């Protein structure tokens, strides 16, 4: 993998809230084409075993859905490859997800943005961004010593040695740095909020 590049492979998760469609992007260590029993293909895990990308996506979405309300749905997962760091990306495998959020909190969530900042073993930054999710911290930053189980569970899955998720430097995610809730000003304009 080239520094600060999505190459050689990445996954886009398409999801929607009642307000708009959104996307999430996660980089892969490498990628091998679909084969029998591996509809999304495989990749090399950090322990050098072969990891099923479809299973990785399912487990990751299972950890992300806790941030979103029940009317937010993860619709589709698509694997892309990018041969060159600045070259075009090509869809290689795709499939429906149909996973709903499970958060029942009543806090504001229209045009909100949850961001979890992480670091890789090479000290590169990676992020999880979720839009239109309930605010649970009154917009105060959440630091590692105060991470709730929803965040530590996501970090454990995203950085698991048996997975092939990486930061854009090609290295395994090893730590969470900070989580924040904000109002997304671009979404506020798109939603015509005052």
Backbone as a ProteinNet text record, in pm:
[ID]
protein_1_A
[PRIMARY]
XXXXXXXXXXXXXXXXXXXXXXXXXXXXXXXXXXXXXXXXXXXXXXXXXXXXXXXXXXXXXXXXXXXXXXXXXXXXXXXXXXXXXXXXXXXXXXXXXXXXXXXXXXXXXXXXXXXXXXXXXXXXXXXXXXXXXXXXXXXXXXXXXXXXXXXXXXXXXXXXXXXXXXXXXXXXXXXXXXXXXXXXXXXXXXXXXX
[TERTIARY]
84.4	0	88.1	46.3	118.3	64.7	156.1	118.1	8.3	-94.9	-205.8	-281	-291.6	-362.6	-461.4	-567.7	-662.3	-613	-508.7	-453.6	-390.6	-403	-455.6	-605.9	-671.7	-813.4	-882.2	-1012.2	-1090.5	-1236.9	-1312.7	-1454.2	-1533.9	-1640.9	-1737.3	-1866.7	-1913.5	-2042.8	-2142.9	-2248.6	-2356.5	-2463.9	-2502.1	-2608	-2693.6	-2810.4	-2896.1	-2968.7	-2988.2	-3072.2	-3204	-3300.6	-3423.8	-3399.7	-3280.3	-3253.7	-3174.9	-3087.8	-3003.2	-2924	-2874.6	-2781.5	-2640	-2561.3	-2424.3	-2332.9	-2202.6	-2104	-1996.8	-1939.7	-1824.6	-1718.1	-1592.8	-1482.7	-1381.7	-1337.2	-1238	-1137	-1009.2	-902.8	-870.6	-830.8	-790.5	-641	-582.1	-440	-409.1	-491.5	-482.6	-617.2	-630.1	-758.6	-738	-814	-812.2	-955	-975.2	-1109.9	-1201.5	-1333.2	-1430	-1401.6	-1430	-1417	-1530	-1540.1	-1648.4	-1655.1	-1770.2	-1789.3	-1735.7	-1678.9	-1620.8	-1670.6	-1797.5	-1860.7	-1796.2	-1736.6	-1669	-1517.9	-1472	-1328.8	-1264.5	-1133.6	-1057.6	-944.3	-882.8	-764	-671.9	-551.5	-456.7	-474.9	-500	-515.7	-378.3	-379	-253	-174.5	-241.3	-170.2	-127.9	-137	-98.6	-195.9	-308.2	-410.9	-495.1	-582.6	-675.5	-805.2	-851.5	-974	-1082.1	-1203	-1316.9	-1365.4	-1362.4	-1397.8	-1545.9	-1631.2	-1773.4	-1797.6	-1728	-1740.6	-1686.2	-1576	-1519.3	-1619.1	-1684.3	-1783	-1899.8	-1949.8	-2063.1	-2029.8	-1912.2	-1873.4	-1851.6	-1795.2	-1770.1	-1901.3	-1993.6	-2122.9	-2195.9	-2180.2	-2242.4	-2192.1	-2067.3	-2011.3	-2046	-2073.8	-2107.9	-2255.8	-2340.7	-2486.2	-2531.8	-2451.9	-2492.2	-2492.6	-2425.9	-2422.4	-2546	-2616.5	-2725.6	-2862.2	-2963.3	-3101.2	-3155	-3267.9	-3322.9	-3371.8	-3389.1	-3431.6	-3313.3	-3192.1	-3072.3	-3035	-3015.3	-2992.8	-2862.5	-2779.6	-2662.7	-2712.7	-2708.1	-2770.7	-2678.8	-2553.9	-2468.4	-2322.4	-2249.1	-2103.8	-2039.8	-1936.8	-1868	-1718.1	-1649	-1503.3	-1448.5	-1353.7	-1286.7	-1138.5	-1077	-930.9	-880.1	-759.1	-695.7	-549	-515.3	-382	-272.4	-298.7	-200.4	-254	-167.6	-214.3	-297.9	-271.5	-347.6	-434.2	-443.2	-520.1	-666.8	-745.8	-888.4	-912.8	-1025.8	-1067.5	-1177.5	-1176.3	-1273.4	-1348.1	-1481.3	-1562.6	-1536.1	-1510.5	-1476.3	-1576.5	-1643.3	-1742.9	-1839.9	-1966.3	-2067.4	-2182.2	-2249.4	-2363.7	-2447.1	-2574.9	-2664.2	-2628.8	-2656.8	-2632.1	-2762.9	-2847.2	-2976.9	-2968.5	-2875.4	-2855.6	-2904.8	-2989.1	-3045.3	-2969.4	-2967.6	-2911.3	-2991.7	-2934.2	-3002.6	-3013.4	-2960.6	-2960.8	-3103	-3149.1	-3283.9	-3280.6	-3163.4	-3149.8	-3235.8	-3280.2	-3366.8	-3295.6	-3163.3	-3086.5	-3094.1	-3060.9	-3060.4	-2970.2	-3010.6	-2925.3	-2928.6	-3018.2	-3022.6	-2901.4	-2822	-2699.6	-2588.9	-2594.2	-2484.5	-2377.1	-2258.5	-2144.4	-2066.8	-2053.1	-1969.2	-1838.4	-1725.4	-1594	-1508.1	-1459.9	-1364.6	-1229.1	-1132.7	-997.9	-912.1	-841.3	-757.2	-617.2	-522.9	-386.8	-347.2	-262.9	-209.8	-75.2	-20.5	111.3	219.8	192.2	285.3	255.8	165	126.9	44.7	-14.2	-103.4	-242.7	-316.6	-453.3	-553.6	-653.2	-769.1	-891.7	-1005.8	-1127.1	-1248.6	-1337.1	-1472.4	-1561	-1641.5	-1735.9	-1876.3	-1968.4	-2107.9	-2193.1	-2283.1	-2365.8	-2509.4	-2574.4	-2713.3	-2730.5	-2638.4	-2646.2	-2676.7	-2742.1	-2774.9	-2649.6	-2653.4	-2541.4	-2552	-2445.8	-2451.6	-2352.2	-2279.2	-2177.4	-2190.6	-2304.6	-2325.5	-2212.5	-2159.2	-2056	-1920.4	-1901.7	-1771.2	-1686.7	-1556.9	-1470	-1463.6	-1453.6	-1439.6	-1297.4	-1220.6	-1082.3	-1073.7	-961.9	-951.6	-989.4	-952.4	-985.6	-1134.8	-1212	-1357.3	-1437	-1371.2	-1443.9	-1550.2	-1674.1	-1776.7	-1751.9	-1825.3	-1805.5	-1833.2	-1923.4	-1950.9	-1824.8	-1742.9	-1619.2	-1511.7	-1493.9	-1390.1	-1421.7	-1550.1	-1588.2	-1554.9	-1582.7	-1547.4	-1396.2	-1319.5	-1174	-1118.4	-1174.5	-1128.6	-1153.5	-1267.6	-1298.6	-1216	-1210.1	-1140.5	-990.6	-933.6	-790.9	-754.5	-851.6	-825.9	-719	-634.1	-524.3	-574.7	-697.3	-756	-828.8	-824.2	-883.4	-774.7	-815.4	-720.8	-750.7	-823.2	-848.6	-719.5	-693.3	-571.3	-599.8	-505.8	-505.8	-447.7	-444	-393.9	-242.1	-175.4	-32.8	-11.1	-121.7	-111.7	-88.7	-94.2	-67.7	-194.4	-188.2	-298	-332.2	-460.1	-505.6	-473	-408.4	-364.9	-422.6	-477.6	-529.6	-633	-724.1	-816.4	-757.2	-777.2	-720.2	-826	-940.3	-1043.1	-1171.5	-1284	-1413.8	-1484.2	-1550.4	-1621.3	-1758	-1849.4	-1978.2	-1982.8	-2025.7	-2035.6	-2160.6	-2195.7	-2295.5	-2221.3	-2266	-2203.9	-2269.2	-2192.4	-2248.7	-2292.2	-2219.7	-2258.7	-2395.7	-2416.5	-2546.5	-2655.6	-2626.5	-2726.1	-2776.9	-2683.9	-2725	-2805.8	-2760.4	-2831.1	-2971.8	-2985.6	-3114.5	-3198.7	-3143.5	-3212.3	-3253.4	-3159.7	-3183.7	-3138.8	-3207.1	-3171.8	-3062.8
-118.6	0	123.8	223.7	350	446.1	517.2	612.5	706.7	726.4	817.2	783	654.7	609.1	500	486.8	377	249.7	259.7	145.5	49.5	-81.3	-152.5	-181.4	-172	-207.8	-136.4	-116.8	-56	-97.1	-75.2	-108.8	18.8	34.5	143	80.3	131.7	91.2	202.3	170.6	265.9	246.3	357	350.3	475.1	472.3	590.2	609.9	736.7	776.5	825.4	865.2	920.5	1051.3	1110.3	1241.9	1239	1137.6	1134.6	1004.9	971.9	859	904.3	810.9	839.9	722.6	744	639.9	638	519.2	502.7	426.2	461.2	397.9	337.4	214.1	145.2	76.9	94.2	37.8	-106.1	-184.4	-323.1	-338.2	-436.4	-466.2	-509.3	-596.1	-641.9	-704.6	-762.6	-822.9	-929.1	-1040.4	-1149.5	-1174.5	-1205.8	-1214	-1316.1	-1297.3	-1392	-1535.1	-1626.3	-1768.8	-1838.6	-1968.4	-2042.4	-2013.1	-1963.9	-1932.8	-1797.5	-1721.8	-1591	-1487.9	-1448.6	-1361.4	-1223.9	-1174.3	-1044.3	-1059.4	-1181.2	-1206.2	-1224.3	-1230.9	-1248.4	-1146.6	-1134.5	-1051.9	-1119.1	-1069.9	-1124.7	-1054.9	-1132.7	-1076.6	-1041.5	-970.9	-928.2	-1044.9	-1159.3	-1278.7	-1368.5	-1313.6	-1381.1	-1489.3	-1506	-1600.2	-1533.7	-1610.3	-1556.6	-1517.6	-1394.4	-1345.3	-1325.3	-1368.4	-1349.2	-1204.7	-1128.6	-986.8	-968	-1055.1	-1045.5	-1061.1	-1156.1	-1174.4	-1052.7	-997.3	-877	-762	-744.3	-637.3	-658.8	-781.6	-812.4	-781.3	-823.3	-798.8	-649.8	-578.4	-435.4	-357.3	-384.8	-316.2	-347.3	-468.9	-505.9	-417.6	-371.3	-283.1	-136.5	-99.6	39	68.2	-31.4	-8.8	40.6	18.7	63.4	215.3	284.6	430.5	492.4	416.1	471	424.4	506.2	473.2	363.4	306.8	190	219	346.7	380.7	418.2	391.5	404.6	264	248.4	115.9	113.5	11.2	-15	-99.9	-43.1	-104.2	-195.2	-153.1	-217.7	-209.8	-315	-314	-339.4	-262.2	-278.1	-274.2	-371.3	-376.5	-313	-222	-157.5	-190	-197.7	-205.4	-82.8	-45.9	70.8	33.2	4	-47.4	53.5	180	285.3	383.2	440.8	531.8	648.4	696.1	808.4	765	634.8	583.4	565.3	521.4	499.8	378.3	378.6	264.8	189	57.1	-26.5	-114.5	-118.2	-206.4	-350.3	-436.5	-575.9	-675	-639.1	-727.4	-641	-681.8	-600.7	-689.2	-647.2	-724.2	-645.8	-683.3	-614.5	-648.3	-553.5	-574.1	-579.4	-477.2	-475.4	-480.7	-403.5	-402	-268.8	-275.1	-153.6	-117.3	12.8	59.4	6.1	14	-39.4	62.3	182.7	283.7	337.3	340.7	391.4	524.3	587.4	716	823.3	916.2	1022.2	1152.9	1151.5	1274.9	1327.2	1455.5	1509.8	1428.6	1414.8	1340.4	1391.4	1481.1	1531.7	1620.7	1586.5	1659.6	1648.6	1545.4	1523.2	1437.2	1443.9	1367.7	1309	1178	1109.8	1073.7	1111.4	1079.6	1012.3	894.5	823.8	828.4	893.9	905.4	793.6	723	610.6	627.2	549.5	546.2	404	392.9	263	239.6	119.4	87.7	173.6	231.8	323.6	468.9	490.6	621.6	704.7	639.8	710.1	719.6	818.2	841.6	762.8	707.9	648.3	699.5	703.2	756.2	670.8	662	614.2	737.2	762.4	873.6	817	855.6	815.5	941.8	956.5	1076.8	1049.5	1154.8	1147.7	1045.5	1047.8	956.6	1035.7	974	1046.9	1092.6	1213.4	1269.4	1217.9	1152.3	1095	1158.6	1260.2	1319.1	1469.7	1524.2	1668.5	1744.9	1687.8	1747.8	1761.4	1697.7	1697.7	1584.8	1608.3	1500.4	1384.6	1264.6	1145.4	1093.4	1082.4	1037.8	889.8	822.5	677.5	626	694.7	648.7	648.3	717.4	727	663.5	589.5	527.5	431.9	444.1	346.3	214.5	111	-20.7	-18	69.7	76.5	111.2	200.1	239.7	133.2	80.8	-21.1	-147.9	-181.9	-298.3	-276.3	-154.6	-124.5	-132.9	-72.2	-73.8	-216	-300.7	-439.8	-513	-487.1	-553.3	-495.8	-363.4	-299.1	-329.4	-342.4	-367.7	-512.8	-603.1	-744.5	-802.3	-884.7	-945.9	-1042.4	-1090.8	-1184	-1113.7	-980.7	-900.4	-835	-776.8	-707.6	-560	-498.5	-353.7	-280.5	-171.7	-93.7	55.3	135.7	279.3	299.1	422.1	447.7	436.8	397	366.2	215.9	138	-6.2	-81.5	-13.1	-77.3	-98.6	-196.4	-233	-119.3	-103.4	-5	-57.8	25.9	-20.3	59.3	177.7	254.9	357.6	386.4	496.4	621.4	734.1	860.9	948.7	962.9	1055	1030	1051.2	1046.7	1179.1	1229.1	1356.1	1348.5	1430.8	1453.9	1600.5	1626.8	1764.5	1780.2	1904.8	1933.4	1948.7	1879.3	1885.7	2000.9	2107.8	2228.4	2206.2	2120.9	2091.1	2022.6	1926.6	1860	1956.2	2046.9	2143.5	2225.8	2263.7	2337.8	2248.7	2124.8	2032.8	2002.3	1993.6	1964.4	2089.5	2205.4	2333.9	2364.2	2338.3	2369	2512.4	2582.1	2721.2	2729.4
0	0	0	-74.7	-80.9	24.9	89.6	194.4	145.7	228.9	200.4	71.8	43.3	-75.4	-37.6	-115.8	-95.1	-162.4	-244.1	-315	-215.1	-231.4	-348.1	-345.3	-226.7	-221.4	-106	-120.8	-14.6	-29.6	76.9	79.4	102.1	24.8	46.7	98.3	210.8	264.3	236.4	163.6	137.9	244.2	308	407.2	394.9	454.9	449	581.5	615.8	728	666.5	747	689.3	613.7	629.8	573.2	442.7	423.9	304	296.8	175.5	163.6	202.4	256.5	297.6	260.3	274.8	246.9	355	376.9	465.5	388	410.3	337.3	435.3	403.8	484.9	394.1	422.3	338.9	377.2	276.3	293.9	269.1	335.9	320.3	176.7	121.6	-17.5	-51.2	-168.7	-204.7	-310.5	-296.8	-394	-440.1	-568.6	-627.1	-559.5	-581	-525.4	-569.5	-479.8	-508.5	-434.7	-448.1	-385.3	-235.3	-190.4	-49.7	-7.3	-99.5	-67.6	-169.1	-157	-256.2	-267.8	-158.1	-160.1	-178.1	-200.6	-211.9	-76.1	-76	47.5	51.8	168.1	182.7	284	294	389.8	523.9	628	762.1	819	930	992.7	1052.8	1073.6	1120.1	1003.6	880.8	755.1	710.8	779.4	734.2	625.8	565.1	465.6	534.7	511.9	574.7	468.7	497.9	408.8	422.8	313.7	319.4	351.3	301.1	334.8	483.6	545.4	690.5	764.9	716.2	778.7	773.9	658.5	643	739.6	746.9	834.6	979.9	1025	1164.3	1190.7	1091.9	1110.3	1119	1028.4	1031	1161.5	1212.1	1339.1	1453.5	1444.4	1547.7	1522.9	1397.5	1364.4	1388.4	1370	1377.1	1514.3	1616.7	1751.2	1763.8	1673.3	1677.5	1611.9	1528.2	1446.6	1495.8	1467	1504.3	1412.1	1451.9	1383	1240.9	1207.1	1070.8	981.5	1027.9	944.1	898.3	767	709.4	629.2	653.5	567.7	452.6	333	216.3	135.7	118	17.9	58.4	31.4	47.1	-87.8	-122.4	-250.3	-228.3	-286.9	-281.8	-408.7	-392.7	-505.4	-500.5	-618.1	-625.4	-699.1	-666.7	-727.3	-751	-875.6	-906.9	-877.5	-905.9	-882.3	-778.7	-695.9	-590.7	-640.6	-762	-816.9	-934.5	-957.6	-1070.2	-1035.8	-1134.3	-1111.8	-1023	-955	-873.3	-947.6	-935.7	-1005.6	-906.9	-920.4	-835.8	-875.9	-777.1	-804.1	-747.4	-639.6	-578.2	-499.9	-499.1	-431.7	-387	-282	-236.7	-137.6	-123.7	-30.4	113.6	203.6	345.6	424.2	410.5	477.7	629.3	686.7	831.5	887	988.4	1049.2	1176.4	1205.6	1331.3	1448.5	1568.9	1687.2	1800.6	1780.2	1885.6	1903.7	2026.6	2054.1	2128.7	2135.2	2203.1	2139.2	2220.6	2170.5	2146.7	2151	2135.2	1992.4	1971.1	1834.9	1743.6	1617.5	1525	1381.9	1347.9	1211	1186.9	1085.7	1047.7	1151.9	1234.6	1329	1264.8	1322.6	1271.1	1388.6	1389	1487.1	1417.7	1478.1	1420.8	1526.4	1492.7	1578.2	1507.9	1570.9	1515.3	1573.9	1485.5	1526.1	1468.6	1522.8	1469.3	1436.6	1332.8	1294	1362	1343.8	1398.8	1335.2	1218.4	1152.5	1186.2	1280.7	1332.5	1233.9	1133.4	1040.7	1102.1	1057.8	1105.8	1020.7	1085.9	1019.1	1093.2	1024.2	1086.3	1053.1	1150.2	1128.6	1138.5	1035	1036.5	1017.8	1104.2	1092.8	1099.3	1003.7	993.5	1037.8	1087.7	1133.2	1245.2	1341.5	1456.3	1583	1680	1804.1	1877.8	1927.3	2003.8	2146.6	2193.1	2327.8	2423.9	2380.4	2469	2481.7	2440.6	2446.3	2377.3	2270.6	2186.4	2255.2	2369.9	2435.6	2377.7	2353.2	2303.3	2403.4	2350.8	2434.3	2414.6	2522.4	2515.9	2553.6	2517.2	2535.7	2673.4	2778.9	2912.6	2942.4	2858.2	2878.4	2764.9	2676.8	2566.1	2619.4	2571.5	2607.7	2533.6	2571.1	2508.9	2358.6	2312.2	2168.3	2089.8	2143.7	2075.6	2092.5	2213.1	2232.7	2153.8	2140.3	2060	1912.3	1862.2	1723.3	1703.8	1793.7	1782.1	1783.9	1869.9	1877.6	1746.5	1684.3	1556.6	1442.6	1433.6	1322.4	1325.1	1444.1	1455.2	1479.2	1470.1	1499.9	1407.8	1464.4	1389.6	1282.3	1298.9	1202.4	1088.8	1086	979	894.9	783.1	696.4	678.6	775	769.2	802.9	732.6	755.1	743.3	794.7	767.4	628	580.5	445.7	433.8	540.9	530.7	517.9	513.6	498	627.2	741	869.6	951.2	1040.9	1129.2	1224.8	1251.2	1349.5	1489	1569.6	1701.9	1817.6	1792.9	1905.9	1862.1	1955.7	1936.4	1997.5	1933.6	1979.9	2044.7	1977.1	2025.1	1947.2	2012.6	1945.9	1968.5	1865.8	1877.6	1810.4	1861.4	1797.1	1757.4	1634.5	1586.1	1501.4	1475.2	1372.7	1241.2	1139.9	1008.5	931.6	910.9	849.8	704.8	632.4	494.5	492.3	583	589.8	632.6	724.8	767.2	648.5	558.7	438.5	345.8	324.8	237.1	288.6	421.9	481.4	500.7	464.5	475.7	619.6	708	849.2	875.9	964.1	993.6	1096.3
[MASK]
++++++++++++++++++++++++++++++++++++++++++++++++++++++++++++++++++++++++++++++++++++++++++++++++++++++++++++++++++++++++++++++++++++++++++++++++++++++++++++++++++++++++++++++++++++++++++++++++++

